[in-house]
Amino acid sequence: MSRGKRYNGEAKLNIKKVIAVAIALILIVVVIFAIVKLATGNNVENKIVATEYFAAYTEGKWGVIDSRGREIIEPSYDEAIIVPNSTEDIFICTYDVNYETGEYKTSALNSRGDQIFTEYDTVQAIENYDSNNNLWYEDDVLIVTKDGKYGLIDFEGKVLANCEYDSISSLKGIENTFVTEKEGKKGLIDNIGSIIAENNYKDIIPISEQVEDGIILIDENDKYGVIKSDRTVALENQYDNIKQIYGDNKYVVEVNGQWSVIDRDGNTYLTDEFDDIASINGDNVIVINNNKYGVTSLSGEVRINAKYDDLRYTFNNNYIAQRDNKYGIININGDVVLDFKYDSLIYRPTEGFFEGSTSDSVDNDLIDGNFNVRLTGIISEINTENGYMKVRVDGEYKYYNFAFEEKTNIELLRSNTLFLSKQNDKYGYVNKDGIVIVDYIYDDATEQNRFGYASVKKDGVWGAIDSRGREVVEPQYTMENNALIEFIDEWHLGEDLNLNYYTK
């Protein structure tokens, strides 16, 4: 076999030069690639977005979009489409509405546009409301009807309660608990179809928004009792009234015109020693006498004289109190631990701090658990999931954790690809390395939302950029009536937050 050979007259290769040239070529390629990448905006990765679904409204019609702004159900319905759970592709559509008789038809569709649960006459999302009357929907259960009777199914179509009831509705403010009605009597079931209370009652009232606090049952003799969600009877139906107040397994009941505090063992406290009661906190009770608030122990010992216009428990036997139209904080000994100087004072238990405001300033004092003012500004966002708040301080937005330590948005918003930045009173965006990706040309702007879009304002109108900093909606919307400004591609959040819809 012949082999190639170098002739004596052929120059020899210089290995060092070859390597040097190769390295130079690689560097040139890298530089060119970097320049192209910078010029095209490719130095920012696309944000990873989980698929969610939202009602959409345009040109007088309703449909559904996903979290990338794609139309999933073409807007073609006259009535609002309900998406009870944004992570599930189940959409409740209403059509053929007769406004004179109140009759209508419904159907459930999936993301492919297929009609599902067709064995039922109607399929309905279950409305509920919190204490502030904000609307929300049960996220894993649907009401269905067949031949005029109501039942429950889950999102997979599994029957939880047969269609045998005259009506089914949510228990206001309580998740996963539903009031059923049969032959004029009310009962309770949960979201897996277990019967909490048979249909034997005249009315059913939640004690609070925490189902574990118990539920008041009123029987046909107008006698009140309390049942727990596990069907345990906390109080038999033998009382003339029960207040919607609970604390430490104790309730406030009325018998023969006299009010008492009673526990589940039948022990009674403070019989007829108060005009009204506000809360039970351990061994102490906030009582109301002659329209004044005070604190009394369960044994009847006066802890705080009833001389305040308002009193609210916070933590560790400390109370927000109102006196002479001003709010401060006192402890169980009656000592003032925060001066009475605020027109409004609230406690944020999840975050562990107080927020006080006065009528002569737009800024609020943020006060820690030791009653020291740590910040003065305006809270624009509280994110309990990630443990931070965004506060406008001296005209600038700053980030803090709940220990009042200042943080950067790059430190906190770890899933973002762009971060809001401000220079010379203009807003732009940088990447995680602080490199400017969007120039400082906007008059106002928001951080990137979980879908990868940020809202930007220029010359008095709003638009949007995507997760790579590209302008996807040229500023054009005034949005004067929008409580929250947010975009998904070309769609922006509608004015009615209860409907949770996007429009364009």
MARVO-219581 format. One line per 4 residues: number of its first residue (from 1); for each residue x, y, z of C-alpha. Coordinates in Angstrom, 1 decimal. Example, Ala and Ser with C-alpha at 12.3 -4.5 7.8 and 13.67 -1.06 7.14 Angstrom:
REM residues 2
1 = 12.3,-4.5,7.8 | 13.7,-1.1,7.1
END
This chain:
REM residues 504
1 = 0.0,0.0,0.0 | 1.4,3.3,-1.0 | 1.7,6.1,1.4 | 1.8,9.8,0.8
5 = 5.1,11.5,1.4 | 6.5,15.0,1.4 | 8.9,15.8,-1.3 | 12.1,17.3,-0.2
9 = 11.3,20.7,-1.8 | 7.9,21.1,0.1 | 7.8,23.5,3.1 | 7.2,22.0,6.5
13 = 4.1,23.0,8.5 | 4.6,25.3,11.5 | 2.4,23.7,14.2 | 2.5,26.8,16.4
17 = 1.4,29.1,13.6 | -1.4,26.7,12.6 | -2.8,26.7,16.2 | -2.5,30.4,16.5
21 = -4.4,30.9,13.2 | -7.1,28.5,14.4 | -7.5,30.3,17.7 | -7.7,33.6,15.9
25 = -10.4,32.3,13.6 | -12.4,30.9,16.6 | -12.2,34.3,18.3 | -13.4,36.1,15.2
29 = -16.4,33.8,14.9 | -17.2,34.3,18.6 | -17.0,38.1,18.3 | -19.2,38.0,15.1
33 = -21.7,35.7,16.8 | -21.8,38.0,19.9 | -22.3,41.1,17.7 | -25.1,39.4,15.8
37 = -26.6,38.2,19.0 | -26.6,41.6,20.5 | -28.0,43.2,17.4 | -30.8,40.8,17.2
41 = -31.6,40.8,20.9 | -30.8,37.1,21.2 | -28.7,37.7,24.3 | -31.9,37.3,26.3
45 = -33.5,33.9,26.5 | -37.3,33.4,26.1 | -39.1,33.1,29.4 | -40.4,29.7,30.2
49 = -44.1,30.0,30.6 | -46.6,27.4,31.9 | -49.7,27.0,29.8 | -52.7,28.8,31.3
53 = -56.1,29.8,29.9 | -58.1,33.0,30.1 | -61.4,34.4,28.8 | -60.9,36.8,25.9
57 = -63.1,39.6,24.6 | -62.9,41.4,21.3 | -65.3,43.1,18.9 | -68.2,42.2,21.1
61 = -67.5,38.5,21.3 | -66.0,36.1,23.8 | -63.4,33.4,23.4 | -60.4,31.9,25.1
65 = -56.6,32.6,24.8 | -53.7,30.9,26.4 | -50.7,32.4,28.3 | -48.8,32.9,25.0
69 = -51.7,35.0,23.5 | -52.8,32.3,21.1 | -56.6,32.0,20.4 | -57.8,28.7,21.8
73 = -61.5,29.3,21.3 | -62.2,31.8,18.6 | -64.2,34.8,20.1 | -67.7,34.0,18.8
77 = -69.9,33.9,21.9 | -72.2,36.7,23.0 | -71.9,35.8,26.8 | -68.7,35.8,28.9
81 = -66.9,32.5,28.9 | -65.9,31.2,32.4 | -62.5,29.6,32.9 | -62.9,28.2,36.4
85 = -59.2,27.0,36.7 | -56.6,28.7,34.5 | -54.4,25.6,34.5 | -57.2,23.3,33.2
89 = -58.6,23.4,29.7 | -62.2,23.4,30.7 | -64.3,26.4,29.5 | -67.9,27.0,30.3
93 = -69.8,28.7,27.5 | -73.3,30.2,27.7 | -75.6,30.7,24.7 | -79.2,31.0,23.5
97 = -80.0,33.3,26.5 | -83.6,34.4,26.9 | -83.5,37.5,29.0 | -87.2,37.6,29.5
101 = -87.5,34.1,31.0 | -84.0,33.8,32.3 | -83.5,30.6,30.4 | -80.2,29.7,28.8
105 = -78.0,26.9,27.5 | -74.4,26.0,28.5 | -71.7,23.8,27.2 | -68.2,22.8,28.4
109 = -65.4,22.9,25.8 | -61.8,21.8,26.0 | -58.7,23.4,24.3 | -59.4,21.4,21.1
113 = -62.8,22.9,20.9 | -64.5,19.6,21.7 | -67.7,19.7,23.7 | -67.4,17.6,26.9
117 = -69.7,16.3,29.6 | -72.5,16.2,26.9 | -74.5,13.7,29.0 | -75.8,16.6,31.1
121 = -78.3,19.3,30.2 | -76.1,22.1,31.6 | -72.6,22.4,33.0 | -71.9,25.4,35.3
125 = -68.8,26.8,37.1 | -69.4,27.4,40.8 | -69.2,31.0,41.9 | -68.0,32.1,45.3
129 = -67.2,35.3,47.0 | -64.8,36.3,49.7 | -65.4,38.8,52.6 | -64.7,41.7,50.3
133 = -67.2,40.4,47.7 | -64.5,39.5,45.2 | -65.6,36.8,42.9 | -63.8,33.5,42.5
137 = -64.6,30.0,41.2 | -64.2,26.6,42.6 | -61.2,25.1,40.7 | -61.9,21.4,40.6
141 = -65.7,20.9,40.8 | -68.6,21.7,38.4 | -72.4,21.8,38.9 | -74.3,19.8,36.3
145 = -78.1,19.3,35.7 | -80.1,16.5,34.3 | -83.9,16.6,34.0 | -84.1,19.6,36.2
149 = -82.0,18.1,39.1 | -78.5,19.2,40.2 | -75.4,17.2,40.9 | -71.6,17.6,41.1
153 = -68.8,16.3,38.9 | -65.0,16.8,39.0 | -63.0,18.1,36.1 | -62.4,14.6,34.9
157 = -66.2,14.0,34.7 | -66.3,11.7,37.8 | -69.7,11.9,39.5 | -69.3,13.3,43.0
161 = -73.0,13.8,43.7 | -75.9,12.4,41.7 | -78.3,14.7,40.0 | -80.9,14.5,42.8
165 = -80.9,18.0,44.3 | -83.2,20.9,43.7 | -80.2,23.3,43.8 | -76.5,23.3,44.7
169 = -74.5,26.5,45.6 | -71.3,27.5,47.3 | -71.1,28.2,51.0 | -70.0,31.9,50.8
173 = -66.3,32.3,51.4 | -65.6,28.6,52.0 | -63.7,26.5,49.6 | -64.8,23.0,48.7
177 = -68.0,23.0,50.7 | -71.5,23.2,49.1 | -75.0,23.8,50.2 | -77.5,21.4,48.7
181 = -81.3,21.8,48.8 | -83.9,19.0,48.6 | -87.6,19.5,49.2 | -87.0,22.8,50.9
185 = -84.4,21.6,53.3 | -80.7,22.4,53.2 | -77.6,20.1,53.6 | -73.9,20.2,53.1
189 = -71.5,18.2,50.9 | -67.8,18.6,50.2 | -65.8,18.6,46.9 | -65.4,14.8,46.9
193 = -69.1,14.2,47.4 | -69.1,13.3,51.1 | -72.2,14.4,53.0 | -71.3,16.7,55.9
197 = -74.9,17.4,56.9 | -78.1,15.7,55.6 | -80.9,17.9,54.1 | -82.6,18.6,57.4
201 = -81.9,22.3,57.9 | -83.6,25.6,57.4 | -80.4,27.5,56.8 | -76.6,27.1,56.8
205 = -74.2,29.9,57.6 | -70.3,29.8,57.8 | -68.7,31.0,61.0 | -65.7,32.4,59.1
209 = -63.9,31.8,55.9 | -62.0,28.9,57.6 | -64.1,25.8,57.3 | -62.2,24.3,60.3
213 = -63.8,26.9,62.5 | -67.2,25.2,62.0 | -70.5,25.8,60.2 | -73.7,27.0,61.8
217 = -76.8,24.9,61.2 | -80.3,26.2,61.8 | -83.0,23.6,62.1 | -86.8,23.8,61.4
221 = -87.4,24.9,65.1 | -85.0,27.9,64.6 | -82.4,26.3,66.9 | -78.7,26.9,66.2
225 = -75.9,24.4,66.3 | -72.4,24.0,64.9 | -70.9,21.2,62.8 | -67.3,20.6,61.7
229 = -66.3,19.7,58.2 | -65.5,16.2,59.3 | -69.2,15.8,60.5 | -68.2,16.2,64.1
233 = -71.0,18.0,66.0 | -69.3,20.9,67.9 | -72.6,22.3,69.4 | -76.0,20.6,69.3
237 = -78.9,22.5,67.9 | -80.2,23.9,71.1 | -79.3,27.6,71.0 | -81.4,30.6,70.1
241 = -78.5,32.2,68.2 | -74.8,31.7,67.5 | -72.6,34.6,66.4 | -70.1,34.2,63.6
245 = -67.2,34.4,66.0 | -64.8,31.6,66.9 | -61.6,31.2,68.8 | -59.8,28.3,70.5
249 = -62.7,25.9,70.2 | -65.1,28.5,71.7 | -68.3,30.0,70.4 | -70.6,32.8,71.3
253 = -74.2,31.6,71.9 | -77.5,33.0,73.1 | -80.0,31.2,75.3 | -83.2,33.0,76.6
257 = -81.9,36.4,75.7 | -78.5,35.9,77.5 | -75.2,35.7,75.6 | -72.3,33.4,76.7
261 = -69.1,32.1,75.5 | -69.1,28.3,75.4 | -66.6,25.6,74.6 | -67.1,22.2,73.0
265 = -67.2,20.5,76.4 | -70.2,22.6,77.5 | -68.3,25.0,79.8 | -69.8,28.5,79.7
269 = -68.1,31.8,80.4 | -69.1,35.5,80.7 | -72.8,34.8,80.7 | -74.6,38.1,80.1
273 = -71.5,40.2,80.9 | -71.3,42.0,77.6 | -73.5,43.7,75.0 | -71.5,42.2,72.2
277 = -68.3,40.4,71.5 | -65.7,41.0,68.8 | -63.2,38.2,69.0 | -61.9,35.4,71.2
281 = -58.1,35.1,71.5 | -56.9,32.4,73.9 | -58.1,33.3,77.4 | -59.0,36.9,76.4
285 = -62.1,38.2,74.8 | -62.7,41.5,73.2 | -66.1,42.7,74.6 | -68.3,45.6,73.7
289 = -70.2,47.5,76.4 | -72.0,50.8,75.8 | -70.4,50.9,72.3 | -66.9,50.8,73.8
293 = -64.3,48.1,73.4 | -62.3,46.4,76.1 | -60.8,43.0,77.0 | -62.0,40.6,79.6
297 = -60.6,37.2,80.5 | -62.8,34.1,80.3 | -63.0,34.2,84.1 | -64.4,37.7,84.1
301 = -61.3,39.6,85.0 | -61.1,43.0,83.2 | -57.8,43.2,81.4 | -58.4,46.4,79.3
305 = -61.2,48.8,80.3 | -63.9,49.2,77.8 | -63.1,52.7,76.7 | -61.9,52.4,73.1
309 = -63.9,53.1,70.0 | -62.4,50.0,68.3 | -60.1,47.2,69.3 | -58.6,44.5,67.2
313 = -56.3,41.6,68.3 | -52.9,41.3,66.4 | -50.4,39.0,68.1 | -48.9,38.3,71.5
317 = -51.6,40.1,73.4 | -51.2,43.3,71.4 | -54.2,45.2,70.1 | -54.8,47.9,67.5
321 = -57.0,50.5,69.4 | -58.9,53.6,68.4 | -59.2,56.6,70.6 | -60.3,60.1,69.7
325 = -60.5,59.1,66.0 | -56.8,58.0,66.0 | -55.3,54.5,65.9 | -52.4,53.2,67.9
329 = -51.4,49.9,69.6 | -51.7,48.9,73.2 | -50.7,45.7,75.0 | -52.8,43.6,77.4
333 = -51.7,45.8,80.3 | -53.1,48.8,78.6 | -49.7,50.3,77.9 | -49.4,52.3,74.7
337 = -46.7,50.7,72.5 | -47.4,52.7,69.4 | -48.7,56.3,69.6 | -52.3,57.1,68.7
341 = -51.5,59.1,65.5 | -52.8,57.2,62.6 | -56.1,57.7,60.8 | -55.9,54.0,59.7
345 = -53.8,51.2,61.0 | -53.9,47.6,59.8 | -51.9,44.5,60.7 | -50.6,42.1,58.0
349 = -50.3,38.8,59.8 | -48.7,36.9,57.0 | -46.0,39.4,56.5 | -45.7,40.3,60.2
353 = -45.9,44.1,60.0 | -48.3,47.0,60.5 | -49.2,49.7,58.0 | -50.3,53.1,59.3
357 = -51.6,56.1,57.3 | -52.6,59.6,58.0 | -54.9,62.0,56.0 | -52.1,64.6,55.5
361 = -49.7,62.3,53.7 | -50.0,59.9,50.7 | -47.2,57.8,52.2 | -47.8,55.1,54.8
365 = -45.6,54.1,57.7 | -44.5,50.4,57.7 | -44.0,49.3,61.3 | -42.3,46.1,62.4
369 = -43.3,43.7,65.2 | -41.3,45.7,67.7 | -43.5,48.8,66.8 | -40.7,50.7,65.1
373 = -41.3,52.6,61.9 | -39.0,50.9,59.3 | -40.1,52.5,56.1 | -42.3,55.3,54.9
377 = -43.8,54.9,51.4 | -46.5,53.4,49.3 | -46.8,49.7,48.9 | -47.5,48.8,45.3
381 = -47.1,45.0,45.5 | -46.9,42.4,48.2 | -45.7,39.0,47.0 | -46.1,36.4,49.8
385 = -45.1,33.5,47.6 | -41.6,35.0,47.0 | -41.4,36.9,50.3 | -41.0,40.5,49.2
389 = -42.8,43.8,48.8 | -42.4,46.6,46.3 | -42.6,50.0,47.9 | -42.5,53.5,46.4
393 = -40.1,55.5,48.6 | -39.2,59.1,47.8 | -40.6,58.7,44.3 | -38.6,55.5,43.5
397 = -39.7,51.9,43.5 | -37.6,49.7,45.8 | -37.8,46.1,46.9 | -37.7,44.7,50.4
401 = -38.1,41.4,52.1 | -40.4,41.2,55.1 | -37.5,41.9,57.4 | -37.2,45.3,55.7
405 = -33.9,44.5,54.1 | -33.6,46.2,50.7 | -33.1,43.8,47.8 | -32.7,44.3,44.0
409 = -35.3,43.1,41.5 | -32.6,40.9,40.0 | -32.2,39.1,43.4 | -35.9,38.5,43.9
413 = -37.4,37.9,40.4 | -35.2,34.9,39.6 | -37.5,33.6,36.8 | -37.5,36.8,34.9
417 = -35.4,37.5,31.7 | -35.7,41.3,31.9 | -35.6,43.6,34.9 | -37.0,47.1,35.2
421 = -34.4,49.9,35.4 | -34.6,53.7,35.7 | -32.2,56.4,34.5 | -32.8,60.1,34.2
425 = -36.5,59.7,35.0 | -36.9,57.2,32.1 | -37.5,53.4,32.3 | -35.8,50.6,30.4
429 = -34.8,47.0,31.0 | -31.6,45.2,31.8 | -30.8,41.5,31.8 | -29.6,39.5,34.8
433 = -26.0,40.8,34.3 | -27.2,44.4,34.3 | -26.7,44.9,30.5 | -29.2,47.3,29.0
437 = -31.5,45.4,26.7 | -34.3,48.0,26.3 | -33.2,51.6,26.1 | -34.4,54.1,28.7
441 = -37.2,55.6,26.6 | -40.4,55.0,28.6 | -42.2,57.3,31.0 | -43.5,54.4,33.1
445 = -43.3,50.7,33.0 | -43.9,47.5,35.0 | -41.8,44.4,35.8 | -42.2,41.4,33.6
449 = -45.3,39.3,34.5 | -45.3,35.6,34.8 | -46.1,35.3,31.1 | -43.0,37.1,30.1
453 = -44.6,40.4,29.1 | -44.0,43.9,30.6 | -46.2,46.9,30.2 | -44.6,50.2,29.0
457 = -45.9,53.7,28.9 | -44.9,56.5,26.5 | -46.6,59.8,25.8 | -49.5,58.9,28.1
461 = -50.4,55.6,26.5 | -49.5,52.0,27.3 | -48.1,49.1,25.2 | -46.1,46.0,25.9
465 = -42.7,44.3,25.3 | -42.0,40.5,25.3 | -39.5,38.5,27.3 | -36.7,39.4,24.9
469 = -37.4,43.1,25.0 | -39.2,43.4,21.7 | -42.1,45.8,21.5 | -45.2,43.6,20.7
473 = -47.8,46.3,21.3 | -46.9,49.9,20.4 | -48.1,52.2,23.2 | -51.7,53.1,22.3
477 = -54.0,52.4,25.3 | -54.8,55.0,28.0 | -56.1,52.5,30.5 | -57.4,55.1,32.8
481 = -60.0,52.8,34.3 | -57.8,49.7,34.7 | -56.9,48.7,38.2 | -54.1,46.5,36.9
485 = -52.2,47.0,33.7 | -51.0,43.7,32.2 | -50.5,42.2,28.8 | -50.3,38.8,27.2
489 = -48.9,39.5,23.8 | -51.4,41.8,22.0 | -54.1,41.2,24.7 | -54.4,43.4,27.8
493 = -56.3,42.7,31.0 | -59.8,44.0,31.1 | -61.2,46.6,33.5 | -63.4,44.1,35.5
497 = -60.9,42.0,37.5 | -63.6,39.7,38.7 | -64.1,38.4,35.2 | -60.4,38.0,34.7
501 = -60.5,38.5,31.0 | -58.2,39.9,28.3 | -59.1,42.2,25.5 | -57.7,44.1,22.5
END
